[in-house]
Amino acid sequence: MMEKKSEKATLHQKLETVISEMVDKELHLDDALREFQKIYLETAMKKYRGNKSRIAKALGMHRNTLHCRAERLKIHKK
């Protein structure tokens, strides 16, 4: 009996869909990367309730790097 393929899209497939839309709208790469980083960090901040040490550890970066990147992207605690 053949195994049924999973109906869930992989992360790669999901990203391909979003990226395809961005390319169709001619969004510049720098703008796309900035938006991705901002949403990524905001999502992590929600998950870890703003605990910068836990966020930095989970994302594999130094706490100071996280702080600087959040400032550059104009992310503020909500």
Secondary structure, 3 states (H helix, E strand, C coil): CCCCCCCCCCHHHHHHHHHHHHHHCCCCHHHHHHHHHHHHHHHHHHHCCCCHHHHHHHHCCCHHHHHHHHHHCCCCCC
